[in-house]
Amino acid sequence: MRAAILGLAVFLAACSSREPVIESDPETRLSTPQGPIVGYVADTGAHVWRAIPFAQPPVGDLRWQPALPAGNWDGEREAITAPIPCPQMANGLSSDLLGVDAGELAGAEDCLYLDVYAPPNAENLPVMVWIHGGANTWGWADQYDGAQLAMDQNVIVAVVQYRMGPLGFFSHPALRETGSGIANFALTDHLAALNWVQDNITFYGGDPGTVTIFGESAGGTNVAALMASPLAGGLFHRAIMQSGSASSVPQAEAEGVEGEEVNPSIQTAARFVQGEVTAASLREVALADIYAAYTDGNGRIEVPTVIADGVSLPAGGVMQAFASPETFNAVPLITGTNRDEVKLYNGLNDELVARHLGIFFRIRDEALYEAVSDYQSRIWAINAVDEIAAAMTAGGHDDVWAYRFDWDEGGSNIFLDTTEVFGAMHSMEVPFVFNRFEFFGSRLDPIVFNTKNEDSRIALAREMGSYWARFARQGDPGGEWTRWSEGPARMRFDTGADGGSGMLAGAMTIEGLASDISTDDRLSAEERCELVTSMEGRYFDDTRELRPLTRC
């Protein structure tokens, strides 16, 4: 569940990017508590301000420290260029945009900035704060353009950057002995951004009393962490989790005192610090040396994230906090997943899909592919939706709504049928929420989002955007979308060609999943047990097992 938009590296040689705006527009000139600022007017008509500092640069003595409020600036700030991304290892999807080869380090520690998108003449509008995905190890603000969402739905959209990987999540006794005890430095970045919203968003046209946090994948997981954080009370008023989870790592496992986490901090710090490991020596290490100790050489960072440190998160973890409204920030919540989440990964799995010359995609066994993708995606939904919704409502928190995104009408060419291979895969809903269909890159976007599906997908995007914005405005998505507590059900989002949007009744359970796997004739006995074993390793903690339920 920590995986985010990785892969597509073989198929995508480059990603599309927005043309840089080089001229400020006096219509966007504002006087704010930080100082005067000017942005630009987007093609949509939205007013945009880029790279606004919301926290002090976390460098030098401020590395592995909770984020501190940003200061003021002298003179007028021209906020028209994207912020530098936070440090991350480039992968096949991000290397072109970051300007380095896959597997190389990119970004800078001075990266705590946000972008704001607003309709013209905005005043007292709902604020939607976006937390990007990327496995909590990669991603940046410039991937997400909130201009269309702001204009369509008359809301303020803020897109936040935050520390990731070992800079964002790091629990070590040396830091704990001399500091706050916080291990989730990324979470303090989110808190600093939300505090910035409270102090400043009025001047950009927003209402600090109507703030919604929303995020996808790791961003959704961070939304859950903010709901569980005792430090976040009062900073937001609604929450939306898109394909996230309520997972967290016990502090002892993050440090390597127990458990089998990859790259626990005590062992890893001993690899990149020469001599005694102290708070000072940790902060003096070169950035490249830190990342070299974590990477596998292919641009993938393995690091424990969302750590139950007992300060920024309860020691019992995020999911345990959701058992009672008294132990978490019980704001209204929407949580959902995509029907075919894991097809993003399975479509790049050579055991399931043959790729010739790196571009011809052919599913080896269609029945097996659909079965494996179905069950793995259902496990994702159980973790991200059903178990969270059930825990919250059982404890008395009724304001929970669920959804499933089903759109699978992507196009095809002689190389790839995106409907069959990727379907409603992980992250596919993001372009619909933002109503901006430039997301997967210049080679894939024209295939997935073509002229044949343009009218129907834009209609679905506006439908989803209106639900998201109505929820942000009033704490209830409205329409026919009913609460989970009124009878487990989720809103299904799709176009009219596939039956349209509407409520799907019923909850999914581990027991029901196991029963279906046991009787699925698309799977041989060997394939069934291989699937179950792989699912236990990826989707379950040490307290739950699927094998006994499926006779494997």
C-alpha positions as CSV (number, residue, x, y, z in Angstrom):
1,M,0.0,0.0,0.0
2,R,3.0,2.3,0.2
3,A,3.6,2.0,-3.5
4,A,2.5,5.0,-5.6
5,I,2.9,6.0,-9.2
6,L,6.0,4.0,-10.1
7,G,6.6,2.0,-13.3
8,L,5.6,3.0,-16.9
9,A,9.4,3.6,-17.1
10,V,9.9,1.3,-20.1
11,F,6.9,2.7,-22.1
12,L,7.3,6.4,-21.2
13,A,10.4,8.1,-22.3
14,A,9.2,11.5,-21.3
15,C,6.4,13.3,-19.4
16,S,4.6,16.3,-20.6
17,S,5.1,19.6,-18.7
18,R,3.3,22.9,-18.6
19,E,4.9,25.7,-20.6
20,P,6.6,28.0,-18.1
21,V,4.8,31.3,-17.5
22,I,7.4,34.0,-17.6
23,E,5.4,37.1,-17.1
24,S,3.6,38.3,-14.0
25,D,0.2,39.9,-14.2
26,P,-0.7,43.0,-12.1
27,E,-4.2,41.6,-11.7
28,T,-2.7,39.1,-9.3
29,R,-0.9,41.6,-7.1
30,L,-1.7,41.1,-3.4
31,S,-0.6,42.5,-0.1
32,T,-0.2,39.6,2.4
33,P,1.3,39.2,5.9
34,Q,4.5,37.8,4.4
35,G,4.8,40.7,2.0
36,P,3.6,41.9,-1.4
37,I,3.3,39.2,-4.0
38,V,2.4,38.9,-7.7
39,G,1.5,35.9,-9.7
40,Y,0.1,35.2,-13.2
41,V,-3.2,34.5,-14.9
42,A,-3.5,30.9,-16.3
43,D,-5.1,30.1,-19.6
44,T,-8.2,29.0,-17.6
45,G,-8.5,32.5,-16.1
46,A,-7.4,31.3,-12.7
47,H,-5.0,33.4,-10.7
48,V,-1.9,31.5,-9.7
49,W,1.0,32.1,-7.3
50,R,3.9,29.6,-7.3
51,A,6.5,28.6,-4.8
52,I,5.2,30.5,-1.8
53,P,7.4,29.6,1.3
54,F,5.3,28.2,4.1
55,A,8.2,27.0,6.3
56,Q,11.8,27.8,6.9
57,P,14.3,25.8,4.7
58,P,15.0,22.6,6.6
59,V,18.7,22.7,6.1
60,G,21.7,22.7,8.4
61,D,20.6,22.5,12.0
62,L,17.0,22.4,10.8
63,R,17.4,19.0,9.0
64,W,15.4,16.4,10.9
65,Q,13.7,19.1,12.9
66,P,9.9,19.9,12.9
67,A,9.1,22.5,10.3
68,L,9.2,26.1,11.5
69,P,7.0,29.0,10.1
70,A,8.4,30.8,7.1
71,G,9.5,34.4,7.5
72,N,8.5,37.5,5.6
73,W,10.2,38.7,2.4
74,D,11.5,42.1,1.4
75,G,10.1,43.8,-1.7
76,E,7.5,42.3,-4.0
77,R,7.8,38.5,-4.6
78,E,7.3,37.4,-8.2
79,A,5.6,34.0,-7.7
80,I,5.5,32.7,-11.3
81,T,7.9,29.7,-11.4
82,A,7.5,26.2,-9.9
83,P,9.3,25.4,-6.7
84,I,12.4,23.2,-6.7
85,P,11.3,19.6,-5.8
86,C,12.3,18.1,-2.5
87,P,15.2,15.6,-2.6
88,Q,14.3,12.3,-4.3
89,M,15.8,9.7,-6.5
90,A,14.6,10.0,-10.1
91,N,12.7,7.1,-11.7
92,G,11.6,6.3,-15.2
93,L,8.5,8.4,-14.9
94,S,10.2,11.5,-13.4
95,S,13.7,11.6,-14.8
96,D,13.0,13.9,-17.8
97,L,11.1,16.4,-15.7
98,L,13.7,16.4,-13.0
99,G,16.5,16.8,-15.5
100,V,18.5,13.8,-14.4
101,D,18.8,10.1,-15.3
102,A,16.7,7.5,-13.5
103,G,18.5,6.4,-10.3
104,E,20.1,9.8,-9.8
105,L,19.5,12.2,-6.9
106,A,17.5,15.3,-7.7
107,G,15.9,18.2,-5.8
108,A,17.1,20.4,-2.9
109,E,16.5,20.4,0.8
110,D,15.2,24.0,0.5
111,C,11.9,22.9,-0.9
112,L,9.0,23.7,1.5
113,Y,6.8,25.8,-0.8
114,L,3.3,25.6,-2.1
115,D,1.3,26.8,-5.1
116,V,-2.1,28.5,-4.9
117,Y,-4.8,28.6,-7.6
118,A,-7.8,30.9,-7.2
119,P,-10.7,32.2,-9.3
120,P,-10.5,35.9,-10.1
121,N,-11.9,38.2,-7.3
122,A,-12.0,35.2,-4.9
123,E,-13.4,36.0,-1.5
124,N,-14.1,33.6,1.4
125,L,-14.0,30.5,-0.7
126,P,-13.5,26.9,0.5
127,V,-9.8,25.9,0.5
128,M,-8.7,22.5,-0.8
129,V,-5.1,21.5,0.2
130,W,-3.6,18.8,-2.1
131,I,-1.0,16.4,-0.7
132,H,0.7,14.6,-3.6
133,G,1.5,10.9,-3.9
134,G,4.7,9.1,-4.7
135,A,5.2,6.4,-2.0
136,N,6.4,9.2,0.3
137,T,9.7,9.1,-1.6
138,W,9.1,11.1,-4.8
139,G,6.8,13.7,-6.3
140,W,6.5,17.5,-6.4
141,A,4.0,20.3,-6.7
142,D,4.4,21.0,-10.4
143,Q,2.9,17.6,-11.3
144,Y,-0.5,19.0,-10.3
145,D,-2.3,22.0,-11.8
146,G,-5.2,23.2,-9.8
147,A,-6.3,26.0,-12.1
148,Q,-9.2,24.2,-13.8
149,L,-10.5,22.7,-10.5
150,A,-10.4,26.2,-8.9
151,M,-12.3,27.7,-11.8
152,D,-14.9,24.9,-12.3
153,Q,-15.8,24.6,-8.6
154,N,-15.1,28.1,-7.3
155,V,-12.6,27.0,-4.7
156,I,-9.1,27.8,-3.7
157,V,-6.6,25.0,-4.4
158,A,-3.2,24.8,-2.6
159,V,-0.6,22.2,-3.7
160,V,2.0,21.5,-1.1
161,Q,5.5,20.1,-1.2
162,Y,7.0,18.2,1.7
163,R,10.1,16.3,2.8
164,M,10.1,12.7,1.6
165,G,12.1,9.5,2.0
166,P,14.7,9.5,4.8
167,L,14.5,13.3,5.2
168,G,10.7,13.1,5.8
169,F,10.5,10.0,7.9
170,F,13.4,9.1,10.3
171,S,13.3,7.8,13.8
172,H,16.7,7.6,15.6
173,P,17.6,7.6,19.3
174,A,20.2,10.3,18.7
175,L,17.6,12.7,17.4
176,R,15.1,11.7,20.0
177,E,17.5,12.3,22.9
178,T,18.0,16.0,21.9
179,G,14.8,16.9,20.1
180,S,11.0,16.7,20.1
181,G,10.7,13.0,19.6
182,I,9.0,13.5,16.3
183,A,9.9,11.0,13.5
184,N,7.5,12.2,10.9
185,F,9.1,15.4,9.7
186,A,6.9,15.3,6.5
187,L,3.9,15.4,8.8
188,T,5.2,18.6,10.4
189,D,5.6,20.0,6.9
190,H,1.9,19.4,6.3
191,L,1.1,21.0,9.7
192,A,3.2,24.0,8.8
193,A,1.4,24.3,5.5
194,L,-2.0,24.1,7.2
195,N,-0.9,26.8,9.7
196,W,0.2,28.9,6.8
197,V,-3.3,28.5,5.4
198,Q,-4.8,29.7,8.7
199,D,-2.6,32.8,8.7
200,N,-2.5,33.7,5.0
201,I,-5.2,32.2,2.8
202,T,-7.7,34.9,3.5
203,F,-5.5,37.2,1.4
204,Y,-5.7,34.8,-1.5
205,G,-9.5,34.7,-1.3
206,G,-9.9,31.6,0.9
207,D,-11.8,30.8,4.1
208,P,-9.5,29.4,6.8
209,G,-12.6,28.0,8.6
210,T,-13.4,25.7,5.6
211,V,-10.3,23.8,4.8
212,T,-10.3,20.3,3.1
213,I,-7.2,18.2,2.9
214,F,-7.1,15.7,0.1
215,G,-4.5,13.5,-1.4
216,E,-3.8,10.4,-3.5
217,S,-1.9,7.2,-2.7
218,A,0.9,8.2,-0.2
219,G,-0.9,11.6,-0.1
220,G,-4.0,9.8,1.0
221,T,-2.1,7.9,3.6
222,N,-0.7,11.3,4.9
223,V,-4.3,12.6,5.0
224,A,-5.1,9.6,7.3
225,A,-2.0,10.4,9.4
226,L,-3.1,14.0,9.8
227,M,-6.5,12.8,11.0
228,A,-4.8,10.7,13.6
229,S,-2.2,13.3,14.6
230,P,-2.8,15.0,18.0
231,L,-0.9,18.0,16.6
232,A,-3.4,18.7,13.8
233,G,-6.5,19.6,15.7
234,G,-8.5,22.5,14.2
235,L,-6.2,22.9,11.2
236,F,-8.7,21.3,8.7
237,H,-12.4,20.6,8.6
238,R,-12.9,17.8,6.0
239,A,-10.6,15.1,4.5
240,I,-10.5,13.1,1.3
241,M,-8.4,10.0,0.9
242,Q,-7.9,8.8,-2.7
243,S,-6.3,5.3,-2.7
244,G,-4.6,5.8,0.6
245,S,-4.4,3.7,3.7
246,A,-4.3,3.9,7.5
247,S,-1.0,2.1,7.7
248,S,1.8,3.1,10.0
249,V,5.1,1.6,11.2
250,P,5.8,1.0,14.9
251,Q,8.7,3.1,16.1
252,A,10.7,0.0,17.2
253,E,10.4,-1.4,13.7
254,A,11.4,1.8,12.1
255,E,14.6,1.9,14.1
256,G,15.3,-1.8,13.7
257,V,14.9,-2.8,17.4
258,E,12.4,-5.3,16.3
259,G,10.6,-6.4,13.1
260,E,11.9,-6.7,9.6
261,E,11.5,-3.3,8.1
262,V,13.9,-2.5,5.2
263,N,16.6,0.1,6.0
264,P,15.7,0.7,9.7
265,S,17.3,3.9,10.9
266,I,19.9,2.6,13.4
267,Q,21.4,0.3,10.8
268,T,21.2,2.7,8.0
269,A,22.6,5.7,9.9
270,A,25.6,3.6,10.7
271,R,26.2,3.3,7.0
272,F,26.2,7.0,6.1
273,V,27.7,8.5,9.3
274,Q,31.5,8.1,9.8
275,G,32.1,7.7,13.5
276,E,29.7,8.3,16.3
277,V,26.1,8.8,15.4
278,T,24.8,11.9,17.0
279,A,22.2,14.5,16.2
280,A,25.0,16.8,15.0
281,S,26.8,14.2,12.9
282,L,23.5,13.2,11.3
283,R,22.8,16.8,10.2
284,E,26.4,17.2,8.8
285,V,26.2,14.3,6.4
286,A,26.1,15.1,2.7
287,L,22.7,14.6,1.2
288,A,24.0,12.3,-1.5
289,D,25.6,10.0,1.2
290,I,22.2,9.7,3.0
291,Y,20.4,8.7,-0.2
292,A,23.1,6.3,-1.3
293,A,22.6,4.4,1.9
294,Y,18.9,3.9,1.0
295,T,18.7,3.4,-2.7
296,D,18.8,0.1,-4.5
297,G,20.6,1.8,-7.4
298,N,17.5,1.8,-9.7
299,G,16.0,5.0,-8.3
300,R,13.8,3.2,-5.7
301,I,14.1,4.2,-2.1
302,E,13.1,1.8,0.6
303,V,12.4,3.6,3.9
304,P,9.9,3.2,6.8
305,T,7.3,5.9,6.5
306,V,4.4,7.1,8.7
307,I,6.0,6.2,12.0
308,A,4.0,5.8,15.2
309,D,6.4,7.9,17.2
310,G,4.0,8.7,20.1
311,V,4.3,12.4,19.4
312,S,3.2,13.3,15.9
313,L,1.2,10.1,15.8
314,P,-0.2,7.9,18.5
315,A,2.1,5.1,19.6
316,G,-0.7,2.6,18.7
317,G,-0.7,3.7,15.1
318,V,-3.1,5.4,12.8
319,M,-5.7,2.6,12.5
320,Q,-6.0,2.2,16.2
321,A,-6.7,5.9,16.6
322,F,-9.7,5.6,14.3
323,A,-11.5,3.4,16.8
324,S,-13.0,6.4,18.6
325,P,-13.8,10.0,17.7
326,E,-12.0,11.0,20.9
327,T,-8.7,9.7,19.6
328,F,-8.6,11.3,16.2
329,N,-9.6,14.5,14.4
330,A,-13.0,13.3,13.5
331,V,-13.9,15.5,10.6
332,P,-16.1,14.4,7.7
333,L,-14.2,11.9,5.5
334,I,-14.5,10.6,1.9
335,T,-12.3,7.6,1.2
336,G,-12.2,5.5,-1.9
337,T,-10.1,3.5,-4.4
338,N,-10.1,2.7,-8.1
339,R,-11.6,-0.6,-9.2
340,D,-8.4,-1.8,-10.9
341,E,-5.7,-0.2,-8.6
342,V,-3.0,-2.8,-9.2
343,K,-3.2,-2.9,-13.0
344,L,-0.7,0.0,-12.9
345,Y,1.8,-2.5,-11.6
346,N,0.5,-5.7,-13.1
347,G,0.6,-4.1,-16.5
348,L,4.3,-3.9,-16.1
349,N,4.8,-7.3,-14.6
350,D,6.6,-9.5,-17.2
351,E,5.1,-12.6,-15.7
352,L,1.6,-11.3,-16.6
353,V,2.1,-9.0,-19.6
354,A,4.6,-9.6,-22.4
355,R,6.3,-6.5,-23.7
356,H,8.1,-6.7,-27.1
357,L,10.6,-4.0,-27.9
358,G,9.5,-2.3,-24.7
359,I,6.3,-1.0,-26.3
360,F,4.1,-3.9,-27.5
361,F,1.9,-4.9,-24.6
362,R,0.2,-8.4,-24.7
363,I,-1.5,-10.0,-21.7
364,R,-0.3,-13.6,-21.5
365,D,-3.4,-15.1,-19.9
366,E,-6.4,-12.7,-19.8
367,A,-8.4,-14.8,-17.3
368,L,-5.5,-15.0,-14.9
369,Y,-4.6,-11.3,-15.3
370,E,-8.2,-10.3,-14.5
371,A,-8.4,-12.6,-11.5
372,V,-5.1,-11.5,-10.0
373,S,-5.8,-7.8,-10.6
374,D,-9.4,-8.1,-9.2
375,Y,-8.4,-9.7,-5.9
376,Q,-5.3,-7.5,-5.3
377,S,-7.4,-4.4,-6.0
378,R,-10.1,-5.6,-3.7
379,I,-7.6,-6.1,-0.9
380,W,-6.5,-2.5,-1.5
381,A,-10.2,-1.4,-1.2
382,I,-10.7,-3.4,2.0
383,N,-7.7,-1.7,3.6
384,A,-8.3,1.8,2.3
385,V,-12.1,1.9,2.6
386,D,-14.1,-0.8,4.3
387,E,-11.9,-1.3,7.4
388,I,-11.5,2.4,7.9
389,A,-15.1,3.2,7.4
390,A,-16.2,0.3,9.6
391,A,-13.8,1.3,12.4
392,M,-14.9,5.0,12.4
393,T,-18.6,4.3,12.2
394,A,-18.5,1.6,14.9
395,G,-16.9,4.2,17.2
396,G,-19.7,6.7,16.5
397,H,-18.2,8.8,13.7
398,D,-21.0,8.8,11.1
399,D,-19.7,11.3,8.6
400,V,-17.9,8.9,6.4
401,W,-18.5,8.4,2.6
402,A,-16.9,5.9,0.3
403,Y,-16.4,5.6,-3.5
404,R,-15.0,3.4,-6.2
405,F,-13.7,4.9,-9.5
406,D,-14.5,2.6,-12.5
407,W,-13.6,4.6,-15.6
408,D,-11.9,2.2,-18.0
409,E,-12.6,3.8,-21.4
410,G,-9.0,4.7,-22.3
411,G,-8.0,4.4,-25.9
412,S,-5.7,2.0,-27.8
413,N,-3.3,1.8,-30.6
414,I,-1.3,-1.0,-32.3
415,F,1.0,-1.2,-29.3
416,L,-1.3,-1.0,-26.3
417,D,-5.0,-1.4,-25.3
418,T,-5.2,0.8,-22.2
419,T,-8.6,-0.5,-21.3
420,E,-7.5,-4.1,-21.1
421,V,-4.0,-3.6,-19.6
422,F,-4.5,-0.6,-17.3
423,G,-8.3,-0.1,-16.9
424,A,-9.3,2.0,-13.9
425,M,-5.7,1.7,-12.5
426,H,-4.1,3.4,-9.6
427,S,-4.0,7.2,-10.0
428,M,-6.4,7.2,-13.0
429,E,-8.9,9.3,-11.0
430,V,-6.5,12.2,-10.4
431,P,-7.0,13.8,-13.9
432,F,-10.7,13.6,-13.3
433,V,-10.6,15.3,-9.9
434,F,-8.5,18.1,-11.3
435,N,-10.3,18.0,-14.7
436,R,-6.9,18.2,-16.4
437,F,-6.0,15.4,-18.7
438,E,-2.2,15.9,-18.9
439,F,-0.9,13.6,-16.3
440,F,0.7,10.3,-17.5
441,G,3.1,11.9,-20.0
442,S,3.2,13.0,-23.6
443,R,3.2,9.5,-25.0
444,L,0.5,7.9,-22.9
445,D,-2.0,10.8,-22.4
446,P,-3.0,11.0,-26.1
447,I,-3.7,7.3,-26.1
448,V,-5.7,7.1,-22.8
449,F,-7.5,10.4,-23.2
450,N,-8.5,10.8,-26.8
451,T,-11.2,12.6,-28.8
452,K,-13.6,9.6,-28.7
453,N,-13.8,9.7,-24.9
454,E,-13.4,13.5,-24.5
455,D,-17.1,14.5,-24.0
456,S,-17.9,11.7,-21.6
457,R,-14.7,11.9,-19.5
458,I,-15.1,15.7,-19.1
459,A,-18.7,15.2,-18.0
460,L,-17.5,12.7,-15.4
461,A,-14.7,15.0,-14.3
462,R,-17.2,17.8,-13.7
463,E,-19.4,15.4,-11.8
464,M,-16.6,14.2,-9.6
465,G,-15.3,17.8,-9.1
466,S,-18.7,19.0,-8.0
467,Y,-18.9,16.2,-5.4
468,W,-15.5,17.0,-4.1
469,A,-16.2,20.7,-4.0
470,R,-19.6,20.3,-2.4
471,F,-18.0,18.2,0.3
472,A,-15.3,20.9,0.8
473,R,-18.0,23.5,1.0
474,Q,-20.5,21.9,3.3
475,G,-19.0,18.7,4.7
476,D,-21.4,16.4,2.8
477,P,-21.1,15.4,-0.9
478,G,-24.8,15.6,-1.3
479,G,-26.8,14.1,-4.1
480,E,-27.6,10.4,-3.8
481,W,-24.3,9.7,-2.1
482,T,-25.2,8.2,1.3
483,R,-23.1,7.8,4.4
484,W,-21.5,4.5,5.1
485,S,-23.4,4.3,8.4
486,E,-26.7,4.3,6.6
487,G,-25.8,0.9,5.2
488,P,-22.4,0.0,3.8
489,A,-22.3,1.4,0.3
490,R,-20.0,3.3,-2.0
491,M,-20.5,5.7,-4.9
492,R,-19.4,4.2,-8.2
493,F,-18.1,6.8,-10.6
494,D,-18.3,6.0,-14.3
495,T,-19.7,7.4,-17.5
496,G,-23.2,6.7,-18.9
497,A,-21.8,4.3,-21.4
498,D,-20.9,1.9,-18.5
499,G,-24.1,2.5,-16.5
500,G,-23.2,5.9,-15.0
501,S,-22.5,6.8,-11.5
502,G,-24.6,5.5,-8.6
503,M,-24.4,3.7,-5.3
504,L,-23.0,0.2,-4.9
505,A,-24.4,-1.5,-1.8
506,G,-22.4,-3.8,0.5
507,A,-19.1,-4.0,2.2
508,M,-16.1,-6.1,1.3
509,T,-14.4,-8.3,3.8
510,I,-11.4,-10.5,4.0
511,E,-13.6,-13.6,4.6
512,G,-15.7,-12.8,1.5
513,L,-12.5,-12.3,-0.6
514,A,-11.1,-15.6,0.6
515,S,-14.3,-17.4,-0.2
516,D,-14.3,-16.0,-3.8
517,I,-10.6,-16.9,-4.3
518,S,-11.3,-20.5,-3.1
519,T,-14.0,-21.1,-5.7
520,D,-12.6,-19.1,-8.6
521,D,-12.1,-21.5,-11.5
522,R,-10.0,-18.9,-13.3
523,L,-7.2,-19.9,-10.9
524,S,-5.5,-23.3,-10.6
525,A,-4.7,-24.5,-7.1
526,E,-1.1,-23.5,-7.6
527,E,-2.0,-20.1,-8.9
528,R,-4.5,-19.6,-6.1
529,C,-1.9,-20.2,-3.4
530,E,0.8,-18.2,-5.2
531,L,-1.6,-15.3,-5.3
532,V,-2.6,-15.6,-1.6
533,T,1.1,-15.8,-0.5
534,S,2.0,-12.7,-2.5
535,M,-1.0,-10.8,-1.1
536,E,-0.1,-11.6,2.4
537,G,3.4,-10.3,2.0
538,R,2.2,-7.0,0.4
539,Y,-1.1,-6.1,2.0
540,F,-1.2,-7.7,5.4
541,D,0.5,-6.9,8.7
542,D,1.7,-9.7,11.0
543,T,-1.6,-10.1,12.7
544,R,-3.7,-11.3,9.8
545,E,-3.4,-14.2,7.5
546,L,-5.3,-15.1,4.3
547,R,-3.9,-18.6,3.7
548,P,-5.9,-20.5,6.3
549,L,-9.1,-19.0,4.9
550,T,-8.4,-20.2,1.3
551,R,-7.0,-23.7,2.2
552,C,-3.5,-22.8,1.0
